[in-house]
Amino acid sequence: MEIRYLYCKYENLKGFIHKGKPLRFREINSLLKLENIDIKDDESKKIFFLNSKKITSININNIEMDLQSIRGDIQIFAYPRRCFILCLSNSGYKTELYKRFRADICIKNRY
């Protein structure tokens, strides 16, 4: 069983807590527009760095790529499709996370 935590303001979660109303998911590209710069993030483009000395090949969409002839680091850019997300944490009831997310409540979720 996995456990995750949701940090939020009580005001935004009271409908969920008391009446079982649905949680609000964010559109992935909206994270760049957040006012809270501590959690602002550009999820519209992901960059992965691979070291060709440690990783000798990769397979993307069933296309095998040999990296042994490449010297140094490789950058791979991925552009996620539009989706809606709910940000959860692996850590619960941490003072620094209450501050970071400007939260006054933390909900423990088991799934």
Residue, then its C-alpha position, 0 to 999 in steps of 0.5 A: m500500500e502506497i501513502r501520499y500526502l496532499y498539502c492545501k488550504y482547508e478552504n479549498l478542501k472543505g467540500f471534499i472533506h465534509k461532503g465528498k465533493p471531487l478534488r480539483f485537478r490542475e491542467i499541467n501547463s498551469l503550474l507555470k502560472l502559479e503565484n507561489i514561486d516555491i512550487k511554480d514549475d514548467e511541466s510543458k517540457k521535460i529535459f532528461f540528461l543521459n551520460s553515454k558512459k553509463i547508459t549504452s542504449i535507450n529504447i523509445n517507442n520500440i526504436e532502439m538507439d545505440l549510445q556507445s559511439i556518442r561521447g559525453d552527455i545527451q539531452i532528451f526533450a519530452y513534451p507531455r500531452r495535455c493532462f490534469i494532475l493532482c500534486l501529492s507528496n511522499s512526506g507527511y506533516k512536515t513544517e517546511l512543506y506546510k510553508r512551501f505550499r502555503a498550506d494549513i491542512c495535510i491529508k494522508n492518502r492510501y492507495 
